[in-house]
């Protein structure tokens, strides 16, 4: 059904000259602390085997999340730090070039997205609990912020929910609404974004207190949402009305087939969905695996199928554009690992040798 990985493989900075047809790959890292990276890793993934290689680094401070413009000509990275920033880069022939940076008007931005029309970048400031809007210029560079939405409130966890902590912001399937997931207030906020880059709050959806929602993903049919709850060690299926932006959360359910080892607490991280909407994948940090869920009832239910072992502290998982491979960014193992996806069952099998990379926290394959 699934298999683990060996912690060995090519080192970041080396390129396999015998590689077959390959596609571009970008790796977000942390650049602070022992063993930290230097910026955004630039490399490739093999379309036949899923093998990862890497060749260079573009200097950006703590680029912990990356987002590609709809045109695929530009890439945007958060600079997760006090006095946060967002950096714009051009994409050409699998390489990157820094265009400019703008203030995120907050501290610790952890996530960002590009609106479907490519005209605005939105970023979630985790430490400040706010969402910022930055206009995109014709050359892909960023203008100064046009709006900032400040979340308020707290939750029952005194260590993690003493105030708002916006952890994600992304558009729904229609692009009519953007949603910000706030771990500190147990809330998903729905906004509209005007052509002038102004935010208007239209709805707030509460999950059960203390769940600490981190990220969500939309079913392709646009009528259901799956929320990964970092503090609650759970996933929630929510109904969604794309006409109004209203999200209605259901009950939390587990992300693990068995409890983690004694003394280990599990923190769900990234959540993603296959393009056909049949399978949902979630990274478990602590248990250190990727959960595989089957989607049922036209999107209204999830059934946990398996927990596939990955590296230590998988902060992010992502699928390649064909859905053939899943890549896990294992922050504490300093590896990015590859898994072949069985498209009929959704299950994962380790493939290739892990790519060694300093503090990888996000992988974006093109």
KARA-V311695 format. One record per residue. RES is the residue in one letter. SS is DSSP state (alpha for helix, beta for strand, coil for the rest). PHI is phi in whole degrees, 0 to 359 (none if undefined). PSI is psi in whole degrees, -180 to 180 (none if undefined). Layout:
BEGIN
res=<RES:RES>
ss=<SS:SS>
phi=<PHI:PHI>
psi=<PSI:PSI>
END
This chain:
BEGIN
res=<X:X:X:X:X:X:X:X:X:X:X:X:X:X:X:X:X:X:X:X:X:X:X:X:X:X:X:X:X:X:X:X:X:X:X:X:X:X:X:X:X:X:X:X:X:X:X:X:X:X:X:X:X:X:X:X:X:X:X:X:X:X:X:X:X:X:X:X:X:X:X:X:X:X:X:X:X:X:X:X:X:X:X:X:X:X:X:X:X:X:X:X:X:X:X:X:X:X:X:X:X:X:X:X:X:X:X:X:X:X:X:X:X:X:X:X:X:X:X:X:X:X:X:X:X:X:X:X:X:X:X:X:X:X:X:X:X:X:X:X:X:X:X:X:X:X:X:X:X:X:X:X:X:X:X:X:X:X:X:X:X:X:X:X:X:X:X:X:X:X:X:X:X:X:X:X:X:X:X:X:X:X:X:X:X:X:X:X:X:X:X:X:X:X:X:X:X:X:X:X:X:X:X:X:X:X:X:X:X:X:X:X:X:X:X:X:X:X:X:X:X:X:X:X:X:X:X:X:X:X:X:X:X:X:X:X:X:X:X:X:X:X:X:X:X:X:X:X:X:X:X:X:X:X:X:X:X:X:X:X:X:X:X:X:X:X:X:X:X:X:X:X:X:X:X:X:X:X:X:X:X:X:X:X:X:X:X:X:X:X:X:X:X:X:X:X:X:X:X:X:X:X:X:X:X:X:X:X:X:X:X:X:X:X:X:X:X:X:X:X:X:X:X:X:X:X:X:X:X:X:X:X:X:X:X:X:X:X:X:X:X:X:X:X:X:X:X:X:X:X:X:X:X:X:X:X:X:X:X:X:X:X:X:X:X:X>
ss=<coil:coil:coil:coil:coil:coil:coil:coil:coil:coil:beta:coil:coil:coil:coil:coil:coil:coil:coil:coil:coil:beta:beta:beta:beta:beta:beta:beta:beta:coil:coil:coil:coil:coil:coil:coil:coil:coil:beta:beta:beta:beta:beta:beta:beta:beta:coil:coil:coil:coil:coil:beta:beta:beta:beta:beta:beta:beta:beta:coil:coil:coil:coil:coil:coil:beta:beta:beta:coil:coil:coil:coil:coil:beta:beta:beta:beta:beta:beta:coil:coil:coil:coil:coil:beta:beta:beta:beta:beta:beta:beta:beta:coil:coil:beta:beta:beta:beta:beta:beta:beta:beta:beta:coil:coil:coil:coil:coil:beta:beta:beta:beta:beta:beta:coil:coil:coil:coil:coil:beta:beta:beta:beta:beta:beta:coil:coil:coil:coil:beta:beta:beta:beta:beta:beta:beta:coil:coil:coil:coil:coil:beta:beta:beta:beta:beta:beta:beta:beta:beta:coil:coil:coil:coil:coil:coil:coil:coil:coil:coil:coil:coil:coil:coil:coil:beta:beta:beta:beta:beta:beta:coil:coil:coil:coil:coil:coil:beta:beta:beta:beta:beta:coil:coil:coil:coil:beta:beta:beta:beta:beta:beta:beta:coil:coil:coil:coil:coil:beta:beta:beta:beta:beta:beta:beta:beta:coil:coil:coil:coil:coil:coil:beta:beta:beta:beta:beta:beta:coil:coil:coil:coil:coil:beta:beta:beta:beta:beta:beta:coil:coil:coil:coil:beta:beta:beta:beta:beta:beta:beta:beta:coil:coil:coil:coil:beta:beta:beta:beta:beta:beta:beta:beta:beta:coil:coil:coil:coil:coil:coil:coil:coil:coil:coil:coil:coil:beta:beta:beta:beta:beta:beta:beta:coil:coil:coil:coil:coil:beta:beta:beta:beta:beta:beta:beta:coil:coil:coil:beta:beta:beta:beta:beta:beta:beta:beta:alpha:alpha:alpha:coil:beta:beta:beta:beta:beta:beta:beta:beta:beta:coil:coil:coil:coil:beta:beta:beta:beta:beta:beta:coil:coil:coil:coil:coil:beta:beta:beta:beta:beta:beta:coil:coil:coil:coil:beta:beta:beta:beta:beta:beta:beta:coil:coil:coil:coil:coil:coil:beta:beta:beta:beta:beta:beta:beta:beta:beta:coil:coil:coil:beta:beta:beta:beta:beta:beta:coil>
phi=<none:204:213:274:226:266:274:205:152:297:265:302:113:259:234:277:289:266:300:280:304:234:234:295:217:236:237:276:223:265:249:249:97:297:77:287:275:247:159:271:284:241:202:216:234:275:290:266:250:81:296:260:225:210:225:201:225:254:290:213:282:44:281:279:214:235:220:264:292:305:286:63:267:223:233:234:230:285:251:283:197:297:64:298:223:234:251:259:226:270:245:209:52:78:248:233:221:293:262:189:227:226:296:272:60:191:249:64:297:245:206:205:214:249:297:304:276:74:268:218:248:245:230:258:272:295:295:270:69:219:235:245:245:237:284:261:278:298:268:89:286:254:267:293:305:257:196:216:254:261:280:225:117:203:223:283:279:293:274:244:233:289:195:290:218:294:250:206:215:202:280:282:293:269:83:286:228:245:236:249:264:246:293:286:250:55:224:250:260:253:232:256:238:282:299:274:80:254:266:230:286:242:195:231:246:262:263:306:305:88:290:61:299:249:223:223:219:267:292:304:283:77:251:221:228:240:249:271:253:294:275:271:50:208:232:237:269:236:284:221:253:292:283:241:80:276:247:238:290:265:269:294:224:291:251:235:282:211:299:292:301:305:84:256:257:259:234:305:245:274:226:221:222:293:299:274:75:270:222:244:236:219:270:252:260:116:288:57:211:251:279:244:244:270:269:235:53:59:115:279:216:233:238:289:260:197:240:268:300:230:282:277:60:285:294:216:230:207:262:288:300:271:76:276:226:246:244:246:265:259:305:274:271:57:221:243:246:244:222:281:263:278:289:273:251:83:285:244:227:300:216:69:261:302:270:281:210:289:44:286:229:196:236:236:271:259>
psi=<-48:166:160:-164:155:141:69:160:-169:147:141:129:-16:147:134:108:-13:7:146:-157:126:161:157:152:135:139:121:144:169:139:8:143:171:130:15:163:-174:-9:-143:121:140:124:-150:162:143:124:-17:-40:-18:2:135:141:168:152:-21:173:137:124:117:141:122:58:75:-12:143:146:136:138:154:-32:-15:15:-14:149:144:139:138:148:92:97:168:139:56:159:167:131:135:137:148:149:125:124:40:4:170:147:127:131:-55:176:151:152:141:2:29:-176:142:50:130:-13:153:163:162:133:152:-27:-2:8:-15:147:133:139:146:118:105:-53:-34:-19:47:165:131:149:129:128:146:126:171:-26:8:-12:169:142:174:156:139:-17:158:126:121:121:155:158:-176:-179:-178:-17:110:-24:-33:-13:35:-16:-175:144:86:121:-19:151:130:154:158:-176:-25:-19:0:-30:148:147:132:126:122:112:-35:-30:4:41:144:121:132:131:157:155:120:167:-26:2:33:139:140:120:127:-18:149:128:127:135:167:141:134:-2:-31:63:138:-61:158:164:146:141:144:-25:-6:4:-4:152:145:122:124:125:110:-44:-27:-3:52:170:144:133:130:139:150:136:104:-15:-28:-14:9:128:133:100:146:-151:147:146:157:156:5:140:-21:152:150:170:155:134:-2:128:139:136:102:143:-100:151:133:168:145:154:-29:-2:13:-24:142:141:142:136:133:117:124:-63:-23:59:172:120:139:122:141:135:129:174:45:24:-10:-8:157:139:121:122:-42:159:109:123:137:-160:-174:130:66:89:-31:145:151:151:146:165:-22:-12:13:-26:146:135:134:125:106:94:-48:-14:-13:42:154:125:154:144:131:135:125:108:-15:-34:-18:-8:160:142:128:142:149:-178:139:143:123:128:138:122:57:131:-1:134:129:100:139:none>
END
